[in-house]
Amino acid sequence: MQDTSFVTGPPLQLVMQWIDEMWAEECAPPATEPQDVVVENLEDMLFCQQDFQLLEPLRTRQRKSYEGESRFLTPRPVIALNPNSPLANRLRRCTVSVKLLDIHGSPLHCQEQMHLYGPYGKETLLSIPHSRTAPISVKISGKCDLRALRLGFTIEYETDDGYCGRTYLTSNEVHLARKQCPPKRGTPSRGSHVNMLQRNVKCE
């Protein structure tokens, strides 16, 4: 009588179990570890770019400041350190400077940069205890051409361990508006003209 234990005995069950495990591994989706690494690196890159932030976007429409005026860009920009940044509680010093950019984010020429000015200059310190700058008071000269612009912020910092870094922020796009012309002197307003007509009617 032929021995069939190799077919029906435990060894066959172990072989079948091993085949099932190998087949399951073969059919399983590709390992996600490399993808996880890529995503984590991408998140780190984005996170590093968000170490600093502009607290509020600028108003889309801004008025130029003509001679004798103090028409600052609104709201006055404030640069703040993201509380979730790895730089939090590690900064020794931090300076922020501002310049004019075109809508594509490229700095304007040096001569055009003169159209941006303020009473305290175009550079300020970020307060380490408060993790933010004071509102930056800058205005655009009335001699600047009517165009769409952005503000660019250059942030230079040093950490407690001596590491020096630099990063950049770009504001939203703003459009410059013309100065409103004041009413001509000697030209009566519509309301005064109506009052004159009423007085004439009463006199009649």
HELIX and SHEET records of a PDB file:
HELIX    1   1 SER A    5  THR A    8  1                                   4    
HELIX    2   2 PRO A   10  CYS A   27  1                                  18    
HELIX    3   3 GLU A   33  GLN A   49  1                                  17    
HELIX    4   4 CYS A  110  GLN A  113  1                                   4    
HELIX    5   5 ARG A  190  CYS A  203  1                                  14    
SHEET    1   A 2 PHE A  52  LEU A  54  0                                        
SHEET    2   A 2 ILE A  79  LEU A  81 -1                                        
SHEET    1   B 6 ARG A  61  ARG A  63  0                                        
SHEET    2   B 6 VAL A 174  ALA A 177  1                                        
SHEET    3   B 6 ALA A 148  THR A 159 -1                                        
SHEET    4   B 6 LEU A  91  LEU A 101 -1                                        
SHEET    5   B 6 GLU A 123  SER A 127 -1                                        
SHEET    6   B 6 ARG A 132  THR A 133 -1                                        
SHEET    1   C 4 ARG A  61  ARG A  63  0                                        
SHEET    2   C 4 VAL A 174  ALA A 177  1                                        
SHEET    3   C 4 ALA A 148  THR A 159 -1                                        
SHEET    4   C 4 CYS A 164  THR A 170 -1                                        
SHEET    1   D 2 LEU A 116  TYR A 117  0                                        
SHEET    2   D 2 LYS A 139  ILE A 140 -1                                        
END                                                                             
